[in-house]
């Protein structure tokens, strides 16, 4: 769960900048070579398994269910993404101080960007990564675009953090994902929001659930007070 908290902390910090464009910034690093490079050749599925488990990929990409001790990942659907049978029609109805929310499977996320859905990372050829090459997978995480050339990869996927991984790391993750059981699960497409994907969601004039759009005046009730001991806000 600590991985999820870290992800959302990053998300909120970036969202506060007022534009989802920060998720499309130039990556810190680029792929140094093709998969024939000796560094990538040293990749192993075992190293990829270690990274996937350590970085908490299953926190978002494995659907959660209610168990005897509370919510827990459903490992029978490991890394299969947002369940196809759980269709979502639009953004969550949020109101300040809330900015984002998640569905009960913990695989769909609603915020200023609209609604994003955790992808199917299994090697299923029809609905997962089965047709992705290693270079395509690495490019997507280096550039922050679907298949390296398509739509932006949306929050809360922390792809900018993945640019800190080496080519060997990314190749190892790819290799491990090729070893897990393929699961046929067609994840629905993202739902556009007020930032980055084309206009406000239905029922806006601003943001999901009445959240103010960037540049809007401070609401009449003002902003929440700073917590005790917090540094004062900078003066304009």
C-alpha positions, 0 to 999 in steps of 0.5 A: 500500500505504501507504493500506492500512497507514493504514487498518489502523492506524486500525482497530486503534486503534479496535478497542482501545477495546473496542467496535465502537460507536465506528464508529457515532459521530456523524459530524463533519459532515453533508450540508449540502444536496441534490445541487442545491446549487451546491457539489455542482453543481461536482463532476466525475468527473475530480475523483472519479477523482483522489480514488479513486486518491489515497485507495487505494479500489482497495486493498480494493475491487479483488481482488488476484491473484498476478502475476510480481512479487507480489500486484497488483490485478486491474484487469479487475475494478476496484472490483468488490469481494470475488469471488462465487466466493470464498465464506468460511464464517466468521471467520479462526482468529486467536490473540494477538498477531493481531487481524485478518486478510485473505483472499488477494484482499485484499477480505475482512477478519476481526476482532472485528466478524466478517468484512466484504467489500469492496463492489462499487462499479461501476455494475452495477444488480443487484450494484453501485451502479447503483440508488444515487442520489447522495444515498444514496451520500453519506448512506452515507459521512456516516452510516456505514450501508449506503444511509444507513439500513441496517446499519453499514458495518464495518471496515476501511472508514474512513468516519469519515475520509470525513466530512472530505470536502466534499459536492463531493468525495463527489459527484465520487466518485459521478460517477466511479464511474458512469463505470467499467465495470459488473461483475456480482459479488454480494458476500456479506453480512457474517458476524457477530462478537463486536462490533456485529453480534450475538454471538460467532462460531461456536466462541467463547466470546470472540472469533475464534480464541480472542482474548479478549473485552473485559473478560477478564483478562490471560492468564497469560503476560502482555501483550507488553513495551513496545518500548524508549523507549515511554512507560509505561502509565498507572496506574489 
